[in-house]
Amino acid sequence: MFHVKPSEPMESRHGRLHLFDLDGTLIRGSAAAVEISRQLGLLEEIAALEEGFLRGLTPDEFAVRARDLWSTLTPKQVDDAFEGAPWLTGIREVWADIKARGERCAVISLSPDFFVERLLDWGVDTVHGSRWPAVPFTEPIHRPGILDAAAKVRIARELCAEYGMEWADCVAYGDSMSDAALFAIVRDTVAVNADHHLAGISRHSYSGGDLREAYDLVRNSAA
């Protein structure tokens, strides 16, 4: 496993952009929606919605129904959901190493922005989540603001343009069908605790609880 000495930042041989999924990837075996629902005692209800998503429920319809489930959600419950989620270990260390090498990192997730944005405090360069109304809710879901798999590709392309990079400069980390479209474009990919949707299209595969180990698979690879 790598070790970073803060007094000796490493020079990057290649400008790269590391693109991280959230649900099932940074959070092992769970998702933001599940952890939020856990705080509300609605695990069975969100499990039914998750099953519907796997069967074809669109992300915007999922969000509309989830917002109805979470009608009493408070900021404190969001904080508790975030802090109590089963995060992979080593996330902060990986992002610190990426930045020490002069590279970039981003999180792109279909989950609510009010959850995803908390990762900025952990050192990621930028985050992109579905746009939800503020908590506690007083407004409905704005469907065009809800991200889908195609939006992940669009946002990644926009980040490449912003940072002056190409697809060949990207590394994608994901776990499921919402990452498949991006994995089909990006050459350097890491399937993290992934399901069958990424079988055969990921360059690397990792199963475990430490993001540093997944990152080690691509840390010194050529972009």
C-alpha positions as CSV (number, residue, x, y, z in Angstrom):
1,M,0.0,0.0,0.0
2,F,1.3,3.5,-0.8
3,H,2.5,6.0,1.7
4,V,2.5,9.7,1.2
5,K,5.0,12.0,2.9
6,P,3.4,15.5,3.1
7,S,6.8,17.1,3.0
8,E,7.7,15.4,-0.2
9,P,4.8,15.8,-2.7
10,M,5.2,13.6,-5.8
11,E,5.4,15.0,-9.3
12,S,2.8,13.7,-11.7
13,R,4.1,12.0,-14.8
14,H,0.7,12.3,-16.4
15,G,-2.2,14.8,-15.9
16,R,-5.1,12.5,-15.0
17,L,-8.7,12.9,-14.0
18,H,-10.0,10.3,-11.5
19,L,-13.8,9.9,-11.7
20,F,-15.5,8.2,-8.7
21,D,-19.0,6.8,-8.4
22,L,-20.5,7.0,-4.9
23,D,-23.2,4.4,-4.2
24,G,-21.7,0.9,-4.0
25,T,-18.3,2.3,-4.8
26,L,-17.2,4.7,-2.1
27,I,-20.0,3.4,0.1
28,R,-19.6,-0.3,0.3
29,G,-22.7,-2.4,0.0
30,S,-25.0,0.5,0.4
31,A,-26.1,3.8,-1.1
32,A,-27.0,7.3,0.0
33,A,-30.7,6.6,-0.4
34,V,-30.5,3.6,1.8
35,E,-28.5,5.4,4.5
36,I,-31.0,8.3,4.5
37,S,-33.9,5.9,4.7
38,R,-32.2,4.0,7.5
39,Q,-32.4,7.2,9.6
40,L,-36.2,7.4,8.9
41,G,-36.9,3.7,9.6
42,L,-37.9,3.2,5.9
43,L,-35.5,0.5,4.8
44,E,-38.2,-1.8,3.4
45,E,-39.7,1.0,1.5
46,I,-36.4,2.1,-0.1
47,A,-35.6,-1.5,-0.9
48,A,-38.7,-1.7,-2.9
49,L,-37.8,1.5,-4.8
50,E,-34.3,0.2,-5.4
51,E,-35.8,-3.0,-6.8
52,G,-37.9,-0.9,-9.1
53,F,-34.9,1.0,-10.3
54,L,-33.2,-2.3,-11.2
55,R,-36.3,-3.2,-13.2
56,G,-36.4,0.0,-15.1
57,L,-37.7,2.8,-12.9
58,T,-36.2,6.0,-14.2
59,P,-33.9,8.0,-11.9
60,D,-36.2,11.0,-12.0
61,E,-39.2,8.9,-11.0
62,F,-37.1,7.2,-8.3
63,A,-36.3,10.7,-6.9
64,V,-39.9,11.8,-6.9
65,R,-41.0,8.7,-5.0
66,A,-38.0,9.0,-2.6
67,R,-38.8,12.6,-1.9
68,D,-42.3,11.6,-0.9
69,L,-40.8,8.9,1.4
70,W,-38.5,11.4,3.0
71,S,-41.1,14.2,3.5
72,T,-40.0,14.6,7.2
73,L,-36.2,14.5,6.5
74,T,-34.2,16.9,8.6
75,P,-30.6,18.2,8.1
76,K,-29.5,16.3,11.3
77,Q,-30.8,13.1,9.8
78,V,-28.8,13.7,6.6
79,D,-25.7,14.4,8.7
80,D,-26.2,11.1,10.6
81,A,-26.8,9.2,7.4
82,F,-23.5,10.6,5.9
83,E,-21.5,9.9,9.1
84,G,-22.9,6.5,9.6
85,A,-22.6,5.2,6.0
86,P,-20.2,2.2,5.5
87,W,-17.5,4.2,3.6
88,L,-14.4,2.6,2.3
89,T,-11.4,3.4,4.3
90,G,-8.6,5.5,2.8
91,I,-10.8,7.9,0.8
92,R,-9.1,11.0,2.1
93,E,-5.7,9.5,1.7
94,V,-6.3,8.6,-2.0
95,W,-7.6,12.0,-2.8
96,A,-4.7,13.7,-1.1
97,D,-2.3,11.5,-3.1
98,I,-4.0,12.3,-6.3
99,K,-3.7,16.1,-5.6
100,A,-0.1,15.7,-4.5
101,R,0.7,14.2,-7.9
102,G,-0.9,17.2,-9.6
103,E,-3.9,15.2,-10.8
104,R,-7.6,15.8,-10.4
105,C,-10.5,13.9,-8.8
106,A,-14.2,14.2,-9.0
107,V,-17.3,12.4,-7.7
108,I,-20.2,12.0,-10.1
109,S,-23.3,10.4,-8.5
110,L,-27.0,10.0,-9.2
111,S,-27.6,10.6,-5.5
112,P,-28.9,13.8,-4.0
113,D,-26.5,16.8,-4.1
114,F,-27.2,17.6,-0.5
115,F,-25.5,14.3,0.4
116,V,-22.8,14.2,-2.2
117,E,-21.6,17.7,-1.6
118,R,-20.4,16.7,1.9
119,L,-17.5,14.9,0.2
120,L,-15.9,18.3,-0.6
121,D,-14.7,18.4,3.0
122,W,-12.8,15.2,2.4
123,G,-10.6,16.7,-0.3
124,V,-12.2,15.9,-3.7
125,D,-11.8,18.6,-6.3
126,T,-15.4,18.6,-7.4
127,V,-18.7,16.8,-6.9
128,H,-21.7,16.4,-9.1
129,G,-25.0,15.0,-7.8
130,S,-28.7,15.1,-8.7
131,R,-30.2,18.5,-7.9
132,W,-32.7,18.2,-5.1
133,P,-34.6,20.8,-3.1
134,A,-33.0,21.9,0.2
135,V,-33.7,19.9,3.3
136,P,-36.3,20.1,5.0
137,F,-38.3,19.9,1.8
138,T,-40.6,22.6,0.8
139,E,-40.4,22.2,-3.0
140,P,-41.0,19.2,-5.3
141,I,-38.3,17.4,-7.3
142,H,-37.3,19.2,-10.5
143,R,-37.0,16.2,-12.8
144,P,-34.5,17.7,-15.3
145,G,-32.0,18.1,-12.4
146,I,-31.9,14.4,-11.7
147,L,-28.9,12.7,-13.2
148,D,-28.8,9.4,-15.1
149,A,-26.1,7.3,-16.6
150,A,-25.8,9.4,-19.7
151,A,-25.4,12.5,-17.5
152,K,-22.3,10.9,-15.9
153,V,-20.7,10.7,-19.4
154,R,-21.7,14.3,-20.2
155,I,-20.3,15.7,-16.9
156,A,-17.1,13.7,-17.3
157,R,-16.7,15.2,-20.8
158,E,-17.3,18.7,-19.4
159,L,-14.6,18.1,-16.8
160,C,-12.2,16.9,-19.4
161,A,-12.8,20.1,-21.4
162,E,-12.4,22.2,-18.2
163,Y,-9.1,20.6,-17.2
164,G,-7.7,20.2,-20.8
165,M,-7.8,16.4,-20.8
166,E,-8.9,13.6,-23.0
167,W,-10.8,10.4,-22.3
168,A,-7.4,8.7,-22.4
169,D,-6.4,10.8,-19.3
170,C,-9.3,9.5,-17.2
171,V,-9.6,6.8,-14.6
172,A,-13.1,5.7,-13.7
173,Y,-14.1,3.9,-10.5
174,G,-17.6,2.3,-10.3
175,D,-19.7,-0.7,-9.4
176,S,-22.9,-1.0,-11.4
177,M,-25.0,-0.4,-14.5
178,S,-25.0,3.4,-14.0
179,D,-21.2,3.3,-14.6
180,A,-21.3,1.0,-17.7
181,A,-21.6,3.8,-20.2
182,L,-18.6,5.7,-18.8
183,F,-16.6,2.4,-18.5
184,A,-17.2,1.8,-22.2
185,I,-15.5,5.1,-23.0
186,V,-12.7,5.4,-20.4
187,R,-9.7,3.1,-21.0
188,D,-8.4,2.9,-17.4
189,T,-11.3,1.6,-15.2
190,V,-11.6,0.0,-11.8
191,A,-14.6,-2.1,-10.9
192,V,-15.0,-1.7,-7.2
193,N,-17.0,-4.4,-5.4
194,A,-18.9,-4.4,-8.7
195,D,-21.9,-6.4,-10.0
196,H,-22.2,-8.2,-13.3
197,H,-22.9,-5.1,-15.3
198,L,-19.2,-4.2,-15.3
199,A,-18.0,-7.7,-16.0
200,G,-15.9,-7.8,-19.2
201,I,-15.7,-4.0,-19.6
202,S,-13.4,-3.0,-16.6
203,R,-9.7,-3.0,-16.9
204,H,-9.1,-3.7,-13.2
205,S,-11.3,-5.3,-10.5
206,Y,-11.1,-4.8,-6.8
207,S,-13.1,-6.4,-4.0
208,G,-12.5,-5.1,-0.5
209,G,-12.9,-2.3,2.0
210,D,-10.0,0.0,1.3
211,L,-10.0,2.5,-1.5
212,R,-6.2,2.7,-1.3
213,E,-6.0,-0.9,-2.5
214,A,-8.2,-0.1,-5.5
215,Y,-6.3,3.0,-6.3
216,D,-3.0,1.1,-6.2
217,L,-4.1,-0.8,-9.3
218,V,-3.9,2.4,-11.3
219,R,-1.7,4.7,-9.3
220,N,1.4,4.4,-11.4
221,S,-0.1,3.3,-14.7
222,A,0.3,5.4,-17.8
223,A,-2.6,7.5,-18.6
